[in-house]
Every structure is written in C-alpha cells, then in structure tokens.
Amino acid sequence: MKRKGHIIEPYADLSELNLEYANLYKLNLEGVNFRGANLEYANMKGANLKGANLEYANLHGVNLHGADLTKANLSGANIHHAKLDEANFHWAHFLQASLGDTNLKGAKLEYANFNGADIVSVNFSGANLYKSQLKRVNLDFVNFKEANLVRANFTNSNLDGTDFTNAILEYTNFKGAYFYGANFKGANIKGAKFKGSDLSKARLEEVINLEKAKIEEADLTGENFEFNLLGL
C-alpha cells in the first residue's frame, strides 16, 4: 500500500509522516516506525502493530480497536479521545504518554509500562493490567472497574476520584499513593501494599480481604475509612 509516495509495509520508516484520517484497517504494520507521525483519527482497527514505534506520535481520535500492539512503544504519544478497547498491549511502553478520555475497555495490558504518564478520565474497565507499571502517574478519574490489577505497581501515583469497583487488586503496590475520593467498593485487596499512602478520603465499602492488606503506616484518619472498617 502507498500513501503520499510512501510504501506502507512491515518495518517501513514512516516517521514524522502526516497520516491524518488514513485507513490502515487490519494492515500488517509490524515493526513500522511511526515516531512523531500524525495519525489523528486514523483507522487502525484490527491492525498488526507488533513492535511498532509510536513514540511522540499524535494518536488523537485514532481507532485501534482489537489491534495487536505487543511490545509497541507509545512513549510520549498523545492519546486522547482514542478507541483502544480490546487491543493487545502486552509489554507495551507508554512512558510519559498523555492519555485522556480514551477507551481501553477490555484491553490486554499485561506488563505494560505507564511510568510517568498523565492519564485522565480513561476507561480501563475489565482490562488486564497484570504486573503493569504505573509509578508516578497522574490517574485522576480513571475507571478500573472489574479490571485485573494483580501485582500492578502504583507507587507514588495520584489517584483522585479513581474507580476500583470490583477490581482485583491482589498484591498490588500502592506505596505512597494518594486516593482522594477513590472508590474501592467490592474490590479484592488481598496482600495489597498501602505503606505511606493516603486513604483518609477513600471509599472502602464492602472491600474484600481488607484484613489481609498491608496498610501499616498508611493515613487512615478519614471518617470514611473508620465507618467502613466497622461495617457501618
């Protein structure tokens, strides 16, 4: 396939190229270099993007529903109002990327690295984030409902208004995290680590395995926590 004189094929160099509104539906784009490319509103639904380089790419409004981005690099990318639901991001990198109002519902994000990213109002409901890295991340008003966050790492992250309803948080690391208005209703926090975190304004109704969580040295002074602990 050609676009503006450039051949679009596996391992092609399409860096800095303007591919706004491009139709790349189900194409084999394995290993393609899209570094700094403009892919705004591109249709990449179902595409093979294994190992692709999307560093600093503009992915505003892109459709990656069901695409395979195993080991892809999206560090520094702009990912706003995008459709990434049901996509495979196993071992993908989102270092210092910016994500807002994006749909990652049901996405496969095992071992994905989001360290230093800015993630606001993103939908991760039902997603698999097993052993994902989310250290020093801003996660305001993010939806993690029914997500698998087993052994994920949220060290020193900000989780204002984040929704963990019915999420699996077994052995998740929340060391030094801040949870103003976060909702843990029905979440399984067995073995989760909250050392040095601020839970004073978090909602903990009907939390599962609270007694098995590691909450030493966490801030538990909030009225909500005291009532929830007593089951009142």
C-alpha positions as a printed NumPy array, in Angstrom:
array([[  0.   ,   0.   ,   0.   ],
       [  1.206,   3.504,  -0.816],
       [  0.26 ,   6.844,   0.702],
       [  1.769,  10.15 ,  -0.401],
       [  4.608,   8.309,  -2.115],
       [  5.454,   6.2  ,   0.947],
       [  5.12 ,   2.431,   0.926],
       [  3.237,   1.213,   3.985],
       [  4.525,  -2.246,   4.802],
       [  6.134,  -4.062,   7.758],
       [  9.223,  -2.312,   9.17 ],
       [  8.77 ,   0.756,   6.944],
       [ 10.036,   4.148,   8.132],
       [  7.016,   6.458,   8.32 ],
       [  8.404,   8.768,  10.988],
       [  7.082,  12.34 ,  11.011],
       [  4.635,  11.47 ,   8.196],
       [  1.157,  13.022,   8.111],
       [ -1.306,  10.1  ,   8.121],
       [ -4.321,  12.006,   9.388],
       [ -7.551,  10.083,   8.681],
       [ -5.57 ,   7.272,   6.993],
       [ -7.371,   3.961,   6.521],
       [ -4.965,   1.297,   7.816],
       [ -7.673,  -1.177,   8.733],
       [ -6.288,  -4.646,   9.518],
       [ -2.976,  -3.907,   7.778],
       [  0.259,  -5.667,   8.703],
       [  2.277,  -2.822,  10.239],
       [  4.638,  -4.924,  12.312],
       [  7.776,  -3.024,  13.317],
       [  6.786,   0.144,  11.436],
       [  8.444,   3.354,  12.626],
       [  5.684,   5.938,  13.237],
       [  7.848,   8.097,  15.515],
       [  6.427,  11.625,  15.567],
       [  3.841,  10.776,  12.887],
       [  0.429,  12.405,  12.783],
       [ -2.141,   9.595,  12.972],
       [ -5.032,  11.728,  14.122],
       [ -8.333,   9.925,  13.515],
       [ -6.582,   7.149,  11.568],
       [ -8.429,   3.84 ,  11.288],
       [ -6.054,   1.14 ,  12.529],
       [ -8.741,  -1.2  ,  13.76 ],
       [ -7.516,  -4.789,  13.915],
       [ -4.065,  -3.882,  12.571],
       [ -0.876,  -5.793,  13.397],
       [  1.425,  -3.282,  15.115],
       [  3.673,  -5.693,  16.982],
       [  6.897,  -3.934,  17.909],
       [  5.842,  -0.707,  16.172],
       [  7.451,   2.561,  17.232],
       [  4.811,   5.207,  18.009],
       [  6.987,   7.438,  20.175],
       [  5.663,  11.009,  20.288],
       [  3.041,  10.176,  17.662],
       [ -0.236,  12.067,  17.561],
       [ -2.901,   9.408,  18.146],
       [ -5.771,  11.766,  18.897],
       [ -9.032,  10.068,  17.939],
       [ -7.285,   7.013,  16.476],
       [ -9.2  ,   3.739,  16.23 ],
       [ -7.078,   0.801,  17.439],
       [ -9.958,  -1.441,  18.464],
       [ -8.739,  -5.039,  18.572],
       [ -5.298,  -4.16 ,  17.198],
       [ -2.164,  -6.034,  18.266],
       [  0.466,  -3.697,  19.741],
       [  2.511,  -6.297,  21.591],
       [  5.826,  -4.699,  22.626],
       [  4.924,  -1.458,  20.823],
       [  6.485,   1.8  ,  22.007],
       [  3.973,   4.602,  22.635],
       [  6.197,   6.661,  24.93 ],
       [  5.45 ,  10.374,  24.809],
       [  2.475,   9.83 ,  22.496],
       [ -0.67 ,  11.965,  22.523],
       [ -3.564,   9.51 ,  23.002],
       [ -6.751,  11.492,  23.561],
       [-10.323,  10.538,  22.615],
       [ -8.956,   7.305,  21.123],
       [-10.525,   3.848,  20.787],
       [ -8.1  ,   1.249,  22.154],
       [-10.676,  -1.187,  23.505],
       [ -9.958,  -4.92 ,  23.216],
       [ -6.478,  -4.147,  21.845],
       [ -3.384,  -6.12 ,  22.864],
       [ -0.672,  -4.003,  24.539],
       [  1.246,  -6.847,  26.172],
       [  4.691,  -5.481,  27.216],
       [  3.935,  -2.11 ,  25.533],
       [  5.568,   1.126,  26.712],
       [  3.567,   4.299,  27.471],
       [  6.338,   6.167,  29.306],
       [  5.352,   9.825,  29.818],
       [  2.493,   9.455,  27.337],
       [ -0.628,  11.616,  27.649],
       [ -3.97 ,   9.764,  27.697],
       [ -7.32 ,  11.471,  28.144],
       [-10.933,  10.417,  27.545],
       [ -9.65 ,   7.248,  25.897],
       [-11.325,   3.844,  25.849],
       [ -9.167,   0.867,  26.9  ],
       [-12.062,  -1.305,  27.998],
       [-11.121,  -4.976,  27.95 ],
       [ -7.605,  -4.238,  26.685],
       [ -4.746,  -6.644,  27.352],
       [ -2.052,  -4.658,  29.152],
       [ -0.049,  -7.297,  30.99 ],
       [  3.426,  -5.966,  31.887],
       [  2.691,  -2.62 ,  30.18 ],
       [  4.767,   0.318,  31.423],
       [  2.979,   3.643,  32.059],
       [  5.59 ,   5.175,  34.363],
       [  5.448,   8.969,  34.383],
       [  2.36 ,   9.12 ,  32.154],
       [ -0.572,  11.521,  32.518],
       [ -3.834,   9.527,  32.43 ],
       [ -7.109,  11.391,  32.979],
       [-10.689,  10.109,  32.572],
       [ -9.581,   6.909,  30.827],
       [-11.693,   3.75 ,  30.775],
       [ -9.743,   0.613,  31.797],
       [-12.847,  -1.319,  32.883],
       [-12.395,  -5.06 ,  32.527],
       [ -8.828,  -4.612,  31.268],
       [ -5.984,  -6.942,  32.231],
       [ -3.121,  -4.931,  33.756],
       [ -1.337,  -7.814,  35.477],
       [  2.095,  -6.655,  36.685],
       [  1.761,  -3.345,  34.85 ],
       [  3.916,  -0.414,  35.94 ],
       [  2.102,   2.825,  36.847],
       [  4.642,   4.576,  39.056],
       [  4.488,   8.368,  39.47 ],
       [  1.401,   8.544,  37.261],
       [ -1.456,  11.017,  37.418],
       [ -4.613,   8.851,  37.278],
       [ -7.426,  11.288,  38.023],
       [-10.969,   9.967,  37.487],
       [ -9.79 ,   6.754,  35.827],
       [-12.18 ,   3.798,  35.568],
       [-10.655,   0.489,  36.708],
       [-13.989,  -1.252,  37.346],
       [-13.563,  -5.037,  37.305],
       [-10.011,  -4.686,  35.998],
       [ -7.268,  -7.195,  36.809],
       [ -4.548,  -5.214,  38.599],
       [ -2.849,  -8.132,  40.335],
       [  0.724,  -7.164,  41.27 ],
       [  0.477,  -3.829,  39.419],
       [  2.7  ,  -1.039,  40.752],
       [  1.135,   2.367,  41.554],
       [  3.997,   3.68 ,  43.71 ],
       [  3.746,   7.442,  44.351],
       [  0.846,   7.883,  41.94 ],
       [ -2.099,  10.249,  42.245],
       [ -5.499,   8.501,  42.088],
       [ -8.048,  11.246,  42.754],
       [-11.563,  10.038,  42.01 ],
       [-10.31 ,   6.744,  40.582],
       [-12.872,   3.916,  40.499],
       [-11.675,   0.452,  41.57 ],
       [-15.177,  -1.032,  41.984],
       [-14.952,  -4.853,  41.959],
       [-11.36 ,  -4.702,  40.709],
       [ -8.827,  -7.426,  41.553],
       [ -6.035,  -5.703,  43.481],
       [ -4.281,  -8.708,  44.976],
       [ -0.68 ,  -7.881,  45.932],
       [ -0.902,  -4.529,  44.142],
       [  1.644,  -1.944,  45.275],
       [  0.136,   1.423,  46.265],
       [  3.12 ,   2.656,  48.29 ],
       [  2.972,   6.426,  48.724],
       [ -0.143,   6.782,  46.55 ],
       [ -2.852,   9.397,  47.124],
       [ -6.546,   8.414,  46.902],
       [ -8.754,  11.478,  47.347],
       [-12.289,  10.277,  46.564],
       [-11.124,   6.916,  45.163],
       [-13.735,   4.146,  45.281],
       [-12.715,   0.61 ,  46.322],
       [-16.236,  -0.802,  46.711],
       [-16.186,  -4.574,  46.308],
       [-12.5  ,  -4.646,  45.334],
       [-10.288,  -7.565,  46.398],
       [ -7.229,  -6.057,  48.103],
       [ -5.67 ,  -9.242,  49.462],
       [ -1.97 ,  -8.595,  50.064],
       [ -2.142,  -5.081,  48.597],
       [  0.527,  -2.716,  49.939],
       [ -0.553,   0.736,  51.13 ],
       [  2.536,   1.772,  53.102],
       [  2.784,   5.566,  53.245],
       [ -0.355,   6.059,  51.144],
       [ -3.212,   8.434,  51.956],
       [ -6.51 ,   6.552,  52.322],
       [ -8.135,   9.187,  54.504],
       [-10.638,  10.255,  51.837],
       [-11.054,   6.922,  50.045],
       [-14.297,   4.936,  49.94 ],
       [-13.798,   1.385,  51.173],
       [-17.322,  -0.015,  51.381],
       [-17.569,  -3.783,  51.057],
       [-13.853,  -4.201,  50.374],
       [-12.813,  -7.847,  50.159],
       [ -9.853,  -9.128,  52.236],
       [ -9.225,  -5.79 ,  53.94 ],
       [ -7.751,  -7.66 ,  56.906],
       [ -5.191,  -9.264,  54.583],
       [ -3.993,  -5.976,  53.081],
       [ -0.781,  -4.328,  54.253],
       [ -1.929,  -0.929,  55.496],
       [  0.792,  -0.188,  58.02 ],
       [  1.919,   3.427,  58.012],
       [ -0.956,   4.457,  55.714],
       [ -3.025,   7.526,  56.595],
       [ -6.325,   6.073,  57.866],
       [ -7.602,   9.131,  59.697],
       [-10.536,   9.748,  57.371],
       [-14.084,   9.394,  58.614],
       [-14.999,   7.222,  55.623],
       [-12.352,   4.635,  56.447],
       [-13.351,   4.38 ,  60.088],
       [-17.005,   3.76 ,  59.253],
       [-16.18 ,   1.275,  56.513],
       [-13.846,  -0.666,  58.789],
       [-16.649,  -1.05 ,  61.3  ],
       [-19.107,  -2.018,  58.579],
       [-21.433,   0.891,  59.485]])
